[in-house]
């Protein structure tokens, strides 16, 4: 059976974050997405993304830019029930199935 190539339009959609839920203002949302994508891309390799190092980099960057106590969860197939500071929660997907949760408490 021949494998069909992924259409270019779908590849472009997979290379941007798809935000499922956020209570951030649009400016903060854009800046946090840039930090998240940068952290994931920096720790991506041939064997996949090093989730531990990427989440540590994202957390440390957000702590430096916006004050302490940010949390970052990266992975596939997790759920959450958290209490976060108003205006600091974002849940999104990147590269198809990689879920990202960032919040401050």
MMTF fields as JSON, N, C-alpha, C and O atoms, coordinates in Angstrom:
{
  "mmtfVersion": "1.0.0",
  "mmtfProducer": "UNKNOWN",
  "numBonds": 419,
  "numAtoms": 420,
  "numGroups": 105,
  "numChains": 1,
  "numModels": 1,
  "chainsPerModel": [1],
  "groupsPerChain": [105],
  "chainIdList": ["A"],
  "bondAtomList": [4, 2, 8, 6, 12, 10, 16, 14, 20, 18, 24, 22, 28, 26, 32, 30, 36, 34, 40, 38, 44, 42, 48, 46, 52, 50, 56, 54, 60, 58, 64, 62, 68, 66, 72, 70, 76, 74, 80, 78, 84, 82, 88, 86, 92, 90, 96, 94, 100, 98, 104, 102, 108, 106, 112, 110, 116, 114, 120, 118, 124, 122, 128, 126, 132, 130, 136, 134, 140, 138, 144, 142, 148, 146, 152, 150, 156, 154, 160, 158, 164, 162, 168, 166, 172, 170, 176, 174, 180, 178, 184, 182, 188, 186, 192, 190, 196, 194, 200, 198, 204, 202, 208, 206, 212, 210, 216, 214, 220, 218, 224, 222, 228, 226, 232, 230, 236, 234, 240, 238, 244, 242, 248, 246, 252, 250, 256, 254, 260, 258, 264, 262, 268, 266, 272, 270, 276, 274, 280, 278, 284, 282, 288, 286, 292, 290, 296, 294, 300, 298, 304, 302, 308, 306, 312, 310, 316, 314, 320, 318, 324, 322, 328, 326, 332, 330, 336, 334, 340, 338, 344, 342, 348, 346, 352, 350, 356, 354, 360, 358, 364, 362, 368, 366, 372, 370, 376, 374, 380, 378, 384, 382, 388, 386, 392, 390, 396, 394, 400, 398, 404, 402, 408, 406, 412, 410, 416, 414],
  "bondOrderList": [1, 1, 1, 1, 1, 1, 1, 1, 1, 1, 1, 1, 1, 1, 1, 1, 1, 1, 1, 1, 1, 1, 1, 1, 1, 1, 1, 1, 1, 1, 1, 1, 1, 1, 1, 1, 1, 1, 1, 1, 1, 1, 1, 1, 1, 1, 1, 1, 1, 1, 1, 1, 1, 1, 1, 1, 1, 1, 1, 1, 1, 1, 1, 1, 1, 1, 1, 1, 1, 1, 1, 1, 1, 1, 1, 1, 1, 1, 1, 1, 1, 1, 1, 1, 1, 1, 1, 1, 1, 1, 1, 1, 1, 1, 1, 1, 1, 1, 1, 1, 1, 1, 1, 1],
  "groupList": [{"groupName": "UNK", "atomNameList": ["N", "CA", "C", "O"], "elementList": ["N", "C", "C", "O"], "formalChargeList": [0, 0, 0, 0], "bondAtomList": [1, 0, 2, 1, 3, 2], "bondOrderList": [1, 1, 2], "singleLetterCode": "X", "chemCompType": "L-PEPTIDE LINKING"}],
  "groupTypeList": [0, 0, 0, 0, 0, 0, 0, 0, 0, 0, 0, 0, 0, 0, 0, 0, 0, 0, 0, 0, 0, 0, 0, 0, 0, 0, 0, 0, 0, 0, 0, 0, 0, 0, 0, 0, 0, 0, 0, 0, 0, 0, 0, 0, 0, 0, 0, 0, 0, 0, 0, 0, 0, 0, 0, 0, 0, 0, 0, 0, 0, 0, 0, 0, 0, 0, 0, 0, 0, 0, 0, 0, 0, 0, 0, 0, 0, 0, 0, 0, 0, 0, 0, 0, 0, 0, 0, 0, 0, 0, 0, 0, 0, 0, 0, 0, 0, 0, 0, 0, 0, 0, 0, 0, 0],
  "groupIdList": [1, 2, 3, 4, 5, 6, 7, 8, 9, 10, 11, 12, 13, 14, 15, 16, 17, 18, 19, 20, 21, 22, 23, 24, 25, 26, 27, 28, 29, 30, 31, 32, 33, 34, 35, 36, 37, 38, 39, 40, 41, 42, 43, 44, 45, 46, 47, 48, 49, 50, 51, 52, 53, 54, 55, 56, 57, 58, 59, 60, 61, 62, 63, 64, 65, 66, 67, 68, 69, 70, 71, 72, 73, 74, 75, 76, 77, 78, 79, 80, 81, 82, 83, 84, 85, 86, 87, 88, 89, 90, 91, 92, 93, 94, 95, 96, 97, 98, 99, 100, 101, 102, 103, 104, 105],
  "secStructList": [7, 7, 7, 7, 7, 7, 7, 2, 2, 2, 2, 2, 2, 2, 6, 1, 7, 3, 3, 3, 3, 3, 7, 1, 7, 2, 2, 2, 2, 2, 2, 2, 2, 2, 2, 2, 2, 2, 2, 2, 2, 2, 6, 3, 3, 6, 6, 3, 3, 7, 2, 2, 2, 2, 2, 2, 2, 2, 2, 2, 2, 2, 2, 2, 2, 2, 7, 1, 7, 3, 3, 3, 3, 3, 3, 1, 1, 7, 7, 7, 7, 7, 7, 7, 7, 6, 6, 7, 7, 3, 3, 3, 3, 3, 6, 6, 6, 3, 3, 3, 3, 3, 3, 3, 7],
  "xCoordList": [0.836, 0.0, 0.886, 1.812, 0.615, 1.404, 0.963, -0.222, 1.951, 1.672, 1.503, 2.362, 0.369, 0.123, 0.864, 0.885, 1.474, 2.167, 1.167, 0.017, 1.633, 0.796, 0.707, 1.733, -0.499, -0.644, 0.051, 0.117, 0.564, 1.285, 0.416, 0.916, -0.863, -1.754, -1.844, -1.844, -1.921, -1.98, -0.66, -0.666, 0.467, 1.769, 1.866, 2.385, 1.37, 1.402, 0.552, 0.95, -0.612, -1.483, -0.831, -1.005, -0.092, 0.54, 1.725, 2.132, 2.285, 3.436, 3.058, 3.935, 1.788, 1.385, 0.559, -0.034, 0.541, -0.194, -1.687, -2.118, -2.461, -3.916, -4.389, -4.299, -4.886, -5.284, -6.685, -7.627, -6.818, -8.118, -8.823, -10.044, -8.063, -8.658, -7.599, -6.45, -7.997, -7.121, -7.952, -9.055, -7.412, -8.02, -7.024, -7.218, -5.952, -4.938, -5.431, -6.26, -4.901, -5.181, -4.392, -3.447, -4.766, -4.185, -2.69, -1.969, -2.202, -0.767, 0.035, 1.025, -0.389, 0.289, 0.185, 1.145, -0.965, -1.188, -0.175, 0.427, 0.023, 0.981, 2.396, 3.14, 2.775, 4.126, 4.357, 5.434, 3.371, 3.509, 3.584, 4.372, 2.782, 2.847, 4.232, 4.767, 4.822, 6.175, 7.197, 8.088, 7.069, 7.97, 7.794, 8.776, 6.549, 6.249, 6.816, 7.493, 6.546, 7.032, 8.557, 9.173, 9.166, 10.626, 11.226, 12.224, 10.623, 11.126, 11.0, 11.905, 9.88, 9.674, 10.608, 11.24, 10.699, 11.566, 13.036, 13.791, 13.447, 14.843, 15.212, 16.353, 14.263, 14.546, 13.985, 13.823, 13.689, 13.223, 14.428, 15.335, 14.425, 15.514, 14.973, 13.763, 15.867, 15.471, 14.616, 13.774, 14.829, 14.07, 12.818, 12.137, 12.51, 11.328, 11.705, 12.847, 10.739, 10.946, 11.314, 10.657, 12.353, 12.698, 11.74, 11.991, 10.658, 9.585, 10.035, 9.609, 10.884, 11.337, 12.148, 11.902, 13.109, 13.94, 13.142, 13.35, 12.238, 11.422, 10.514, 10.391, 9.88, 8.992, 9.779, 9.288, 10.974, 11.825, 12.212, 12.17, 12.59, 12.965, 11.772, 11.925, 10.603, 9.393, 9.075, 8.819, 9.091, 8.807, 9.798, 9.391, 11.086, 12.116, 11.999, 12.171, 11.712, 11.556, 10.362, 10.458, 9.233, 8.04, 8.271, 7.806, 8.986, 9.311, 10.133, 9.877, 11.115, 11.974, 11.207, 11.404, 10.34, 9.652, 8.436, 8.153, 7.716, 6.427, 6.312, 5.207, 7.395, 7.348, 7.253, 6.931, 7.537, 7.671, 6.351, 5.26, 6.51, 5.451, 4.647, 3.455, 5.277, 4.642, 4.828, 5.805, 3.886, 3.946, 3.724, 2.968, 4.387, 4.27, 4.171, 4.988, 3.151, 2.962, 2.933, 2.159, 3.77, 3.804, 3.543, 4.018, 2.801, 2.599, 1.424, 0.845, 1.086, -0.042, -0.956, -0.489, -2.242, -3.21, -3.243, -3.202, -3.317, -3.478, -4.696, -5.145, -5.21, -6.299, -5.867, -4.862, -6.621, -6.236, -7.457, -8.481, -7.315, -8.311, -7.509, -7.085, -7.3, -6.418, -7.109, -8.145, -6.525, -6.899, -5.703, -4.604, -5.906, -4.816, -5.14, -6.299, -4.114, -4.272, -5.03, -4.787, -5.939, -6.71, -5.781, -4.817, -6.081, -5.315, -4.006, -3.134, -3.834, -2.544, -2.654, -1.638, -3.831, -4.025, -4.072, -4.766, -3.324, -3.42, -3.263, -2.348, -4.175, -4.132, -4.17, -5.119, -3.14, -3.075, -2.402, -1.865, -2.447, -1.795, -0.799, -1.006, 0.29, 1.327, 1.791, 1.918, 2.041, 2.488, 1.509, 1.92, 0.242, -0.769, -1.239, -2.337, -0.447, -0.938, -0.176, -0.431, 0.732, 1.476, 0.679, 0.505, 0.199, -0.589, 0.32, 1.292, -0.014, 0.753, -0.204, -1.197, 0.094, -0.665, 0.321, 1.288, 0.074, 0.88, -0.071, -1.149, 0.346, -0.461, 0.399, 1.482, -0.105, 0.597, -0.306, -1.517, 0.296, -0.503, 0.302, -0.195],
  "yCoordList": [-1.163, 0.0, 1.233, 1.333, 2.16, 3.381, 4.392, 4.533, 5.086, 6.119, 7.448, 7.872, 8.093, 9.382, 10.471, 10.463, 11.41, 12.499, 13.431, 13.558, 14.067, 15.017, 16.302, 16.846, 16.79, 18.04, 19.211, 19.259, 20.146, 21.294, 22.122, 22.648, 22.239, 23.022, 22.41, 23.131, 21.089, 20.407, 20.551, 20.713, 20.497, 20.685, 22.069, 22.21, 23.087, 24.445, 24.556, 25.23, 23.912, 23.96, 23.258, 23.692, 22.189, 21.444, 22.208, 21.914, 23.173, 23.92, 25.157, 25.946, 25.348, 26.457, 25.899, 24.825, 26.646, 26.204, 26.415, 27.456, 25.418, 25.508, 25.648, 24.706, 26.817, 27.103, 26.582, 26.954, 25.724, 25.151, 25.978, 26.128, 26.515, 27.347, 28.287, 27.896, 29.528, 30.486, 31.592, 31.892, 32.19, 33.391, 34.554, 35.567, 34.395, 35.438, 36.506, 36.239, 37.73, 38.749, 38.405, 37.618, 38.978, 38.56, 38.828, 38.052, 39.902, 40.204, 39.153, 38.631, 38.846, 37.824, 36.462, 35.691, 36.168, 34.893, 34.714, 33.647, 35.739, 35.67, 35.456, 34.645, 36.182, 36.052, 34.678, 34.104, 34.142, 32.821, 31.731, 30.794, 31.842, 30.862, 30.874, 29.814, 32.05, 32.131, 31.44, 30.744, 31.631, 30.974, 29.461, 28.719, 29.005, 27.568, 26.928, 25.903, 27.521, 26.957, 26.967, 26.003, 28.048, 28.117, 27.042, 26.418, 26.822, 25.799, 24.396, 23.576, 24.12, 22.784, 22.568, 21.518, 23.562, 23.417, 23.292, 22.587, 23.971, 23.9, 22.506, 22.074, 21.801, 20.471, 19.343, 18.223, 19.626, 18.587, 17.999, 18.721, 16.694, 16.015, 14.888, 14.762, 14.079, 12.963, 11.946, 11.274, 11.833, 10.861, 11.471, 10.81, 12.717, 13.381, 14.543, 15.003, 15.011, 16.164, 15.68, 14.795, 16.255, 15.987, 16.832, 18.014, 16.227, 16.944, 17.57, 18.674, 16.878, 17.398, 18.677, 19.672, 18.651, 19.833, 20.979, 22.138, 20.67, 21.713, 22.379, 23.604, 21.587, 22.181, 22.999, 24.027, 22.573, 23.338, 24.684, 25.714, 24.676, 25.918, 26.876, 28.074, 26.363, 27.194, 27.801, 29.001, 26.98, 27.46, 28.53, 29.574, 28.291, 29.245, 30.561, 31.635, 30.479, 31.681, 32.506, 33.726, 31.837, 32.553, 33.148, 34.254, 32.429, 32.961, 34.245, 35.21, 34.258, 35.437, 36.611, 37.755, 36.337, 37.419, 37.958, 39.154, 37.095, 37.488, 37.227, 37.276, 36.958, 36.701, 35.217, 34.404, 34.883, 33.48, 32.719, 33.284, 31.432, 30.442, 30.057, 29.772, 30.044, 29.478, 27.967, 27.458, 27.268, 25.815, 25.455, 26.124, 24.393, 23.96, 22.437, 21.732, 21.948, 20.513, 20.231, 20.843, 19.312, 18.887, 17.394, 16.647, 16.951, 15.524, 15.193, 16.06, 13.922, 13.409, 12.666, 11.933, 12.857, 12.069, 12.343, 11.405, 13.599, 13.905, 14.806, 15.467, 14.821, 15.736, 16.559, 16.254, 17.593, 18.445, 19.12, 19.313, 19.464, 20.242, 21.118, 20.659, 22.368, 23.236, 24.541, 24.892, 25.24, 26.608, 27.469, 27.25, 28.45, 29.292, 30.751, 31.125, 31.552, 32.99, 33.518, 33.068, 34.458, 35.011, 35.574, 36.275, 35.259, 35.78, 35.076, 35.633, 33.856, 33.175, 31.748, 31.061, 31.296, 29.897, 29.768, 30.527, 28.796, 28.472, 26.966, 26.347, 26.397, 24.981, 24.943, 25.435, 24.36, 24.335, 23.056, 22.277, 22.865, 21.733, 22.264, 23.321, 21.519, 21.89, 20.623, 19.572, 20.721, 19.602, 18.432, 17.273, 18.735, 17.697, 17.221, 17.583, 16.413, 15.753, 16.095, 15.477, 17.038, 17.437, 18.51, 19.619, 18.172, 19.115, 19.915, 19.394, 21.204, 22.106, 22.82, 23.4, 22.775, 23.501, 24.395, 23.907, 25.714, 26.651, 27.48, 27.871, 27.739, 28.546, 29.066, 28.55, 30.089, 30.693, 30.575, 30.782, 30.238, 30.186, 30.71, 30.748],
  "zCoordList": [0.0, 0.0, 0.0, 0.805, -0.885, -0.995, 0.061, 0.361, 0.613, 1.604, 0.881, 0.108, 1.155, 0.507, 1.264, 2.495, 0.546, 1.233, 1.921, 1.502, 2.971, 3.708, 2.894, 2.486, 2.654, 1.885, 2.588, 3.816, 1.796, 2.347, 3.295, 4.289, 2.998, 3.85, 5.246, 6.243, 5.315, 6.6, 7.354, 8.575, 6.653, 7.286, 7.919, 9.027, 7.225, 7.759, 9.011, 9.962, 9.038, 10.204, 11.4, 12.539, 11.153, 12.238, 12.833, 13.957, 12.113, 12.587, 13.386, 13.737, 13.679, 14.535, 15.688, 15.594, 16.754, 17.935, 17.722, 17.224, 18.104, 18.059, 19.501, 20.29, 19.831, 21.207, 21.451, 20.752, 22.442, 22.805, 23.87, 23.832, 24.822, 25.879, 26.425, 26.632, 26.655, 27.303, 27.926, 27.47, 28.968, 29.522, 29.489, 30.16, 28.697, 28.547, 27.573, 26.703, 27.738, 26.731, 25.473, 25.529, 24.36, 23.079, 22.995, 22.366, 23.609, 23.562, 24.328, 23.817, 25.544, 26.348, 25.683, 25.683, 25.125, 24.437, 23.314, 23.192, 22.496, 21.387, 21.898, 21.347, 22.951, 23.5, 24.112, 23.944, 24.816, 25.436, 24.366, 24.496, 23.319, 22.224, 21.593, 21.27, 21.412, 20.856, 21.761, 21.274, 23.074, 24.027, 23.959, 23.947, 23.916, 23.878, 22.612, 22.685, 21.464, 20.195, 20.161, 19.706, 20.637, 20.676, 21.56, 21.197, 22.72, 23.636, 23.084, 23.236, 22.444, 21.865, 20.685, 20.576, 19.795, 18.621, 18.999, 18.33, 20.068, 20.5, 20.987, 20.822, 21.584, 22.142, 21.288, 21.771, 20.029, 19.102, 18.383, 17.969, 18.242, 17.549, 16.702, 16.513, 16.197, 15.336, 16.092, 15.495, 17.395, 18.187, 18.813, 19.597, 18.478, 19.021, 19.904, 19.899, 20.658, 21.532, 22.928, 23.477, 23.495, 24.888, 25.736, 25.97, 26.187, 26.86, 28.178, 28.519, 28.91, 30.207, 30.027, 30.708, 29.114, 28.892, 28.285, 28.646, 27.372, 26.75, 27.775, 27.79, 28.629, 29.637, 30.656, 31.122, 31.008, 31.928, 31.304, 31.977, 30.02, 29.339, 29.256, 29.493, 28.927, 28.836, 30.197, 30.3, 31.234, 32.589, 33.022, 33.532, 32.83, 33.24, 32.469, 33.045, 31.191, 30.374, 30.834, 30.967, 31.078, 31.55, 32.931, 33.209, 33.808, 35.135, 35.025, 35.746, 34.13, 33.969, 33.368, 33.779, 32.404, 31.697, 32.455, 32.388, 33.173, 33.751, 35.244, 35.784, 35.915, 37.344, 37.652, 36.785, 38.899, 39.297, 39.368, 39.294, 39.512, 39.738, 38.503, 38.613, 37.326, 36.137, 36.164, 36.713, 35.571, 35.452, 33.99, 33.285, 33.538, 32.149, 32.116, 32.708, 31.41, 31.24, 29.743, 29.007, 29.297, 27.89, 27.828, 28.684, 26.835, 26.679, 25.793, 25.138, 25.787, 25.021, 25.987, 26.858, 25.829, 26.58, 28.067, 28.863, 28.463, 29.879, 30.065, 29.129, 31.262, 31.589, 32.789, 33.431, 33.085, 34.192, 34.797, 34.142, 36.046, 36.78, 37.729, 38.79, 37.359, 38.118, 38.478, 37.914, 39.415, 39.725, 39.367, 39.876, 38.492, 38.021, 38.285, 38.462, 38.307, 38.437, 37.226, 36.106, 37.428, 36.314, 35.248, 35.556, 33.994, 32.867, 32.613, 31.945, 33.128, 32.953, 32.413, 32.305, 32.08, 31.671, 30.148, 29.471, 29.619, 28.186, 28.006, 28.549, 27.235, 26.86, 25.349, 24.74, 24.729, 23.271, 22.792, 23.58, 21.481, 20.825, 19.811, 19.214, 19.621, 18.663, 17.961, 18.589, 16.68, 15.848, 15.907, 15.957, 15.9, 15.857, 17.198, 17.621, 17.894, 19.096, 20.376, 21.409, 20.347, 21.542, 22.276, 21.772, 23.466, 24.258, 25.167, 25.713, 25.325, 26.175, 27.116, 26.679, 28.387, 29.393, 30.139, 30.725, 30.115, 30.902, 31.746, 31.297, 32.974, 33.871, 35.007, 35.282, 35.652, 36.783, 38.005, 37.918, 39.15, 40.377, 41.542, 42.668]
}
